[in-house]
């Protein structure tokens, strides 16, 4: 809705505000009202896990909202960004993996979730260039490159670095 509102606003279409206000209500009542946990956005209102890829998606929405509304969303963007940065493995068997915290003791490094996190990181970096954010995105891309095989992409890696071979992304 925010992307549609942004494009309509650029076209000077008066209906852009309808889409903006619908998205604003969703952000205010659900994301900020139910999912904001003070240090990032929760997986669900009843499940207090900070899942990095969901925080990345929320970062993208908050940045668009900030641009359209003029309202500073730094507190929320910074919290969501920290949820991603702290979920990344810096050393070990799978450096660069952004670990899905909702996978319990398995601590899965899932390729598609890491990739989804990179998008939010890049939007945050465009908004405010920070070396830690750039380094996180670069390391994540390195992890993703390590999932590419001649027969398709691995789903991810277990905590010990062994491949999660099924399903394989073709």
Secondary structure, DSSP 8 states (H G I E B T S, - for coil): -HHHHHHHHHTT-TTHHHHHHHHHHHIIIIIIIIIB-SSSB-SBTTB----HHHHHHHHHHHHHHHHHH----HHHHHHHHHHHHTTB--SSTTTT-B--GGGGGG--EEHHHHHHHHHHHHHHHHHS--HHHHHHHHHHHHHHHTTEETTEE--EE-TTS-EE-SS-B-
